[in-house]
């Protein structure tokens, strides 16, 4: 027989366990000095070029 938990895990306990997986670090992304939107390093800002 497979292992089965005796009680259902609460939402708080599940969220606490999954909290570490939700953190995403943006690498290679900076803030545009002209408009303040996010842009990739060494690339033109999409928002500034659209104007």
Secondary structure, DSSP 4 states (H G I P E B T S, - for coil): -----SSPPPHHHHHHHHHHHH-----SEEE-TTT--EEETTS--HHHHH-
